[in-house]
């Protein structure tokens, strides 16, 4: 017989859909997890408080955008967030990219980062988009828009659990999964979950790298 504490722990770690009412809380969790990523410091600001505020805004837009497609996963305690874009909503066409940029309110980006870093930010966005087109072209694929684990919940397998709904679906449907990440430990995490590195790039000699990865079905 399971003890009540075991049942409660199992329930709290169960993968569920993120609700729109949780976007604000989820964006805070995501921003805290990403605030020390070196490339985000490079493109936003060295000021930790300013960077956290900017990241909270960016994460709220990215997560809210993803919720409209009903593939954003979390746990009861918001231990992490995995936000996917489905194949029919992932496109490298200019019109689709402009629509996404408008929905994400990227026109407000200059007010959310240091002016001196705006060029770096735009250069990174362009490099990621070009790599995406090179890697996937018109091939249908699931795109991992946001993947984060609350620092307090890391090391418990939460990240792998959150990936499973779409990894399993993609395997069943024969569709590739694709993502971009900015930290090397995350690369190793994704490799353990069946992804392989496609590209590793830097936007400048002094910039931290980013990696693109895909998982074949």
N, C-alpha and C positions, 0 to 999 in steps of 0.2 A: 504494500500500500504506500502511495506517495504521500509525503508530508505536505502540509499546506504551503510551506515555503518553497518546496520544489515545484508545486503546481503554479504558484504565483510567478516564479522565475521563468518557467516555461512559457506562460502566457505573456509576460512582459517582453520576451525575446521573439515572439511570433511575428513573422513578416506580414504587414498589413499595408493597405493603400493609405497614402498621405491625403488628408482632407484639406480642402482649400482654406479652412479656418486655421490650419496649422502652419501655413506658409511662413508667417512672421516668426514663429518660434523656431521653425526649421532653418530659416535663414540665419538666425543667431548662432545656432549649433554649427552650421556650415562655415560661417565666417570665423568662428573661434578655431575651428579645425584647420582652416587655410591660412590664418594670419601670419604664420611663420614660413610659408612657402617662399623660397628665395626669389622666384621669378615674379611673384606678386609684389614683393617689396621693390623689385627692380622697376616694374612698370607703374606702380601706384605711388608709393612714398616710403621713405625710411622711417617716418613718424608712425609708430605702432598704433596709437589711438586713432589717428586719421585713417590709417590703412584698414583698421577694423570697421570703422564706420562705412568706408567705401565698399568693403567686401560684403557687409551686411546688406547694403543696397543692391549690389550686383547679384548676390545669391537670392535675394527675394525676387528679383526679376527673372532669373534663370529657372528657379523652382516653380514660380507662378506660371511661367510660360509652359513648362512641362506638364503641369497638372491638368491642362485642358485635354491632354491625350490619355489620361488615366493610367499612366505607367510610372508613377512615383511611389516608391516603396520605403517603408520605415518600420519601426517597432512601436509598441505602446508607449515606451518611455523616450521616444525620439533618440535612440542610440545611434542612429545613422540615417542617411538618405541616399537612395539610388534613384535618379530621375532619368528615364529613357525617352528618346524620341523614336517613334515607330518608322519603319522603312518608307511608308507613303508620305511621311512628313520630313524626310531628310533629302535635301536636294542641293546640288551645287549651282543651280541656275541663278542668274543675277536677280531675277524677280523674286524668287523664293528667299534668297538671302536678304534682300531689302525688306521684305515683309517680316522676316524674323528680327532683323535689326530694329524695325519700328516697334514691333511687339515687345521687345526687350528694353525699349526706351534708350537705346544706345546713343541717341542724339543728345542725351543729358550727360554723357560720359565726361566731357570736359569739365563739368562741375564736380565730379566725383574723384578725380585724380589730380595730382600736381600738374600744373600747366607744363612744367619742364619735362614731365614724363609722358605727355600725350603722344609724342612721336613714337616713343618706344611701344606704347600700348597699341597704337594703330599698326605698327610694323609687326607686332606679335600676332594680332588678329589676322592680318593678311597672310603671314607665314603659315599659320594654322589652317586657314582656308585653302591655300595652295597645296599644302601637304595632303589635306583631306581629298581634294580633287585628284591628286596624283595617285593616292593610295586606293581610292574606291571608285572614282569615275561615276558611272551611272549604275553601278551594281547595287541592288537593294541591300540595305543593312540597317540594323538597330544601332542608334548612336547614344552612347552614355553621356548625357549632358552634364550631370552632376553626380559625383560619388564621394561621400564623406562619411566618416565615422566619428562620433563624439569622442574627443580625447580621453574622457573618463571611461569609455567603453571599449577602447582598443585592446587587442590581444585576446578577445573572447570569441572570435569567429563571426562577428556581426556583419562585417563587410561581405564575406563570402555568402552568408545567408541572404543578404539583400540582393545580391546579383542573381540568385538562383531562378526566380520566376521567369526572367527574360532569357537567361542562358539556356534553360530547359526548353522554353518555347522556341527560341531560335534554332536549337538543335533539331527539334521535332519538325520545324518548317524548312530546314535547310538554308538558313539565312545567316550571314556573317554579322558579328558584333564588332563595333569599332569605338575607339576612344582616344583622347589625348590626355596626357598627364605631365606634371612638371617636377615630380620628385622621384628619385631613384628607388626608395623603399616601396613606393606605389607600383613601380614597374615590376618589382619582384612579386608583389602581391597579385598583380594581374597575371603574371606568368604562371603562378600557382593555380590560377583559375582558368587556364587554358589559352591565354592570349599569347601572341608572339609579337616582338618588336618589328615594326615596318620601317620607321625612320627615327633618327635622333638628330635634332637640329639645334642651332643657336642662331638668334637673330643678330647677334653682334659678338665680337671676341670677348667682351666683358660680361655678356649676358649668361644667366644660367640656361641649361638646355631644356628642351621639351621633347617628349617621345610620343609617337603615334603607335597604337597597337591594334591588332585585330584578332578575333577568335573565329576560326572556321568551324562550320557546323559538323 
